[in-house]
Amino acid sequence: MKFSEFVKPEAIRAELAATDKDGVIRELVGALVESGQINAAEQDGIVKAIMKREELGSTGIGRGIAVPHTKHPSVEELVGTVGISVEGVDFQSLDGEKVQLFFLLISPPDRPGDHLRALENISRQLRDETFCRFLKNSKNSGDITELLEEADNNQVA
Amino acid sequence: MKNLIRKKVTVSNPQGIHLRPAYLIAELAGKYQSDVNLETASEKADGKSVLEIIGLAASSGTELDVLADGPDANDAVDAIIQLVSLGFPGEEAAKAENNQA
């Protein structure tokens, strides 16, 4: 599943202001509200659901990457966004490293396949160290959108 | 010394290998000295890397090859086969508890 299928440019945050886990999740969910992809009335519930999922085990998967996510009945299709923290945020990652790259995903409860395909795409692209480095050095959401488009265009599927 | 072990397992949990199961596999694989790898018909992943495991996009019913190479290869493969074939035991319970809270 290509980035363009679940990430809207308006929801991308190139310079996250938040400095802790809770704050980053709030900021990114807020970005999805501002981009019109989720309803403002659902914002608190979604943030809580994502935090609950984090309690099961951090979604910080190492190499400075985290994929906070939840299922939520208020979305009809998978929605997501990308955020970058220049300083990095402590996310209790598997490797103990601070997280700079965030991919936040909210999926409808009955679509596990879409969630797997989004994870597959994130994995495929982030294994490319050049892509990761460019992403971390992106200064604005336009740069990020371009990088995601390039990644989308380079893949076969 | 080569001690390559390879066994097959079918992904049995309904959600497939999403992030949490990938995390559990990587955590388990990390306890062994052996190199651990997972393969589907089209993809390969380092069994100790969550990032690579989620790249398999292994949905329920996918057949996985679990490979290990090293002094404890047999134990590593058996442990991972058990985790996957039992559908990540404890995980659904943890989720249910989480939803109630």
Boltz contact constraints between the chains, C-beta under 6 A:
constraints:
  - contact:
      token1: [A, 52]
      token2: [B, 98]
      max_distance: 6.0
  - contact:
      token1: [A, 56]
      token2: [B, 94]
      max_distance: 6.0
  - contact:
      token1: [A, 57]
      token2: [B, 23]
      max_distance: 6.0
  - contact:
      token1: [A, 59]
      token2: [B, 19]
      max_distance: 6.0
  - contact:
      token1: [A, 61]
      token2: [B, 50]
      max_distance: 6.0
  - contact:
      token1: [A, 61]
      token2: [B, 51]
      max_distance: 6.0
  - contact:
      token1: [A, 67]
      token2: [B, 19]
      max_distance: 6.0
  - contact:
      token1: [A, 112]
      token2: [B, 15]
      max_distance: 6.0
  - contact:
      token1: [A, 116]
      token2: [B, 16]
      max_distance: 6.0
  - contact:
      token1: [A, 116]
      token2: [B, 18]
      max_distance: 6.0
  - contact:
      token1: [A, 116]
      token2: [B, 57]
      max_distance: 6.0
  - contact:
      token1: [A, 116]
      token2: [B, 59]
      max_distance: 6.0
  - contact:
      token1: [A, 117]
      token2: [B, 57]
      max_distance: 6.0
  - contact:
      token1: [A, 119]
      token2: [B, 54]
      max_distance: 6.0
  - contact:
      token1: [A, 120]
      token2: [B, 55]
      max_distance: 6.0
  - contact:
      token1: [A, 120]
      token2: [B, 57]
      max_distance: 6.0
  - contact:
      token1: [A, 123]
      token2: [B, 51]
      max_distance: 6.0
  - contact:
      token1: [A, 123]
      token2: [B, 54]
      max_distance: 6.0
  - contact:
      token1: [A, 123]
      token2: [B, 55]
      max_distance: 6.0
  - contact:
      token1: [A, 124]
      token2: [B, 55]
      max_distance: 6.0
